[in-house]
Amino acid sequence: MSKPDSIIDADISRSVTPELLKGLQGFVAFIDDGTDIEAVFDIAAALVNHEVSAAAITYLKSHPEISQLFEEQYIAPTPNLEALLKLPSDSLGFAYASHMRAANLNPEFYRKVELTDDASYLTLRMRQTHDIWHIVTGFGIDSIGEIRLQAFTLAQNRSPLAVMLIAAITLNTIKMNSDLNPLVRVLQQGYDLGYQAKPFLGQKWEEAWEKPLADWRSELNVTPLI
């Protein structure tokens, strides 16, 4: 016997948590404004305890170097941009600090995360290293660069958040009645680079700021797009 509609509605109401509702609102907001960082954080919060995120973490931990970082819950101190700008001009640290200063970005731009488990660790580490990934991939922080980085992250991490952001960007393109082909090409470029590269999440970037950026790219099998 099927459940009465009132019981079904009650079951749905219990399953729709405030975090899930806010995440849905964030998703819709991101369709309209692909630069809304608070919407991104709301979507991430809605996904963090979902089983799809647990599956992504299981996949990530199949890489020994990533599993080790999860075990350590490795988190580096906030970068000192002034100190990094004193490093050689070909170093990762100098490139990162120059990028942050030029774009007037704060290394702690992100919504704070309490470190309690694997899911919160992944969220915090990805936010902490977001702009490092931009530097090493060579993807800019314009809309095209951000789209490429989401596709790269999907290939690397099987990230549910990347899936949601890519979906929102695609829906925005449809809403604007724009050609989908350029978007698909950009997504393919980012995904292909992420698929061929070694795991970014397994790197302790902050312990080798002085290493030349070219060496990082060579070791991780990254060839920036021209």
C-alpha positions in Angstrom: 0.0 0.0 0.0 1.4 3.4 -1.0 1.9 6.1 1.6 -0.7 8.9 1.9 0.4 12.2 0.3 0.5 13.9 3.8 3.1 11.3 5.0 5.1 11.6 1.8 5.2 15.4 2.2 6.3 15.0 5.8 9.1 12.6 4.8 10.3 15.1 2.1 10.1 18.0 4.7 12.3 16.0 7.1 14.8 15.2 4.4 15.1 18.8 3.2 17.5 20.2 5.7 18.2 24.0 6.1 21.7 23.3 4.6 20.2 21.5 1.6 17.7 24.3 1.0 20.4 26.9 1.2 22.5 24.9 -1.1 19.7 24.8 -3.7 19.2 28.5 -3.4 23.0 28.9 -3.9 22.9 26.8 -7.0 20.1 28.9 -8.5 22.0 32.1 -7.5 25.1 30.8 -9.2 23.2 30.2 -12.4 22.4 33.9 -12.4 25.8 35.1 -11.2 28.8 32.9 -11.7 30.9 35.1 -9.5 28.9 34.7 -6.3 31.4 33.1 -4.0 28.9 32.9 -1.1 26.7 30.8 -3.3 29.6 28.4 -3.9 30.2 28.0 -0.2 26.4 27.3 0.3 26.5 24.6 -2.4 29.6 23.1 -0.8 27.9 23.0 2.7 24.9 21.3 1.3 27.0 18.5 -0.3 29.6 18.0 2.5 27.6 15.3 4.3 26.0 13.7 1.3 27.0 10.1 0.3 28.3 11.4 -3.0 31.0 13.4 -1.2 31.9 10.3 0.9 32.3 8.4 -2.4 34.6 11.1 -3.7 36.7 10.9 -0.6 37.0 7.1 -0.9 38.2 7.6 -4.4 40.8 10.2 -3.3 42.1 8.0 -0.5 42.8 5.3 -3.1 45.9 7.5 -4.0 48.5 6.7 -1.3 49.9 10.2 -1.2 46.5 11.7 -0.7 45.5 9.2 1.8 48.6 10.1 3.8 47.5 13.8 3.9 44.1 12.8 5.1 45.7 10.7 7.8 47.9 13.7 8.9 45.1 16.2 8.2 47.9 18.3 6.9 47.1 22.0 6.9 49.8 24.7 6.3 49.9 28.1 8.0 48.6 31.1 6.1 51.2 32.2 3.5 53.2 35.3 4.3 53.0 37.1 1.0 55.8 39.6 1.9 58.2 36.7 2.6 57.2 34.8 -0.6 57.9 37.9 -2.7 61.5 37.7 -1.6 61.9 34.2 -3.2 63.4 33.8 -6.7 61.2 35.1 -9.4 60.8 31.6 -11.0 59.6 30.0 -7.8 56.1 28.8 -7.0 56.0 31.1 -3.9 56.9 34.2 -5.8 54.4 33.4 -8.6 51.7 32.7 -6.0 52.3 35.9 -4.0 52.6 38.0 -7.1 49.3 36.6 -8.3 47.6 37.3 -5.0 48.9 40.9 -4.8 48.0 41.7 -8.4 44.5 40.5 -8.0 44.1 42.0 -4.5 43.2 38.6 -3.0 43.4 37.5 0.6 44.9 34.0 1.2 42.1 33.5 3.7 39.3 34.6 1.4 37.2 31.5 2.1 34.5 30.8 4.6 36.0 29.3 7.7 35.8 25.5 8.2 36.0 23.6 11.5 38.3 20.7 11.0 36.4 17.6 12.4 36.6 14.8 9.8 37.7 13.8 6.3 34.9 15.9 4.7 35.9 19.1 6.5 39.5 18.4 5.9 38.9 18.1 2.1 36.9 21.3 2.1 39.5 23.3 4.0 42.5 22.0 2.1 40.8 22.7 -1.3 40.0 26.2 -0.2 43.5 26.8 1.2 45.1 25.7 -2.1 42.6 27.0 -4.6 44.9 29.8 -5.9 48.0 27.5 -5.9 46.1 25.2 -8.3 45.4 28.3 -10.5 49.1 29.1 -10.6 50.4 25.6 -11.3 47.8 24.9 -14.0 48.2 28.3 -15.6 44.5 28.9 -15.5 43.6 32.5 -15.0 41.0 33.8 -12.5 38.7 35.1 -15.2 35.5 33.2 -16.0 37.2 30.9 -18.5 40.1 30.1 -16.1 37.6 29.3 -13.3 35.6 27.0 -15.6 38.7 25.2 -16.7 39.8 24.7 -13.1 36.4 23.2 -12.1 36.8 20.7 -15.0 40.3 20.0 -13.9 39.1 19.5 -10.3 36.4 17.1 -11.5 39.0 15.0 -13.3 41.4 15.0 -10.3 39.0 14.7 -7.4 35.6 13.5 -8.7 34.4 16.6 -7.0 30.6 16.9 -6.5 31.0 20.6 -6.0 32.7 20.9 -9.4 29.8 19.0 -11.0 27.3 21.4 -9.5 29.3 24.5 -10.6 29.8 23.2 -14.1 26.0 22.4 -14.3 25.2 26.0 -13.1 27.6 27.5 -15.6 26.1 25.4 -18.4 22.5 26.4 -17.4 23.6 30.1 -17.4 25.0 29.6 -20.9 21.7 28.1 -22.0 19.8 31.0 -20.3 21.9 33.5 -22.1 21.1 31.8 -25.4 24.8 31.5 -26.0 26.7 28.9 -28.1 27.5 25.8 -25.9 30.4 24.7 -28.1 33.1 27.1 -26.7 32.1 26.1 -23.1 32.3 22.4 -23.9 35.8 22.9 -25.4 37.0 24.8 -22.3 35.6 22.1 -20.1 37.3 19.4 -22.1 40.6 21.3 -22.0 40.4 21.5 -18.2 39.3 17.9 -17.7 42.0 16.5 -20.0 44.8 18.4 -18.2 43.4 17.2 -14.8 43.2 13.6 -16.0 46.8 13.5 -17.2 48.3 15.4 -14.2 49.5 13.7 -11.0 47.3 14.3 -7.9 47.4 18.0 -6.9 45.7 17.2 -3.6 48.7 15.0 -2.6 51.2 17.9 -2.7 52.6 19.8 0.3 53.1 22.9 -1.8 53.9 25.1 1.1 56.9 23.1 2.1 58.6 23.9 -1.2 57.6 27.4 -2.1 61.1 28.0 -3.3 60.9 25.2 -6.0 60.7 26.6 -9.5 57.2 26.6 -10.9 58.5 24.9 -14.0 59.8 22.0 -11.9 56.4 21.6 -10.2 54.7 21.5 -13.6 57.2 19.0 -14.9 57.0 16.7 -11.9 53.2 16.8 -12.0 52.9 16.3 -15.7 51.2 19.7 -16.3 51.6 21.5 -19.6 49.9 24.9 -19.4 47.6 25.9 -22.3 49.0 28.4 -24.6 
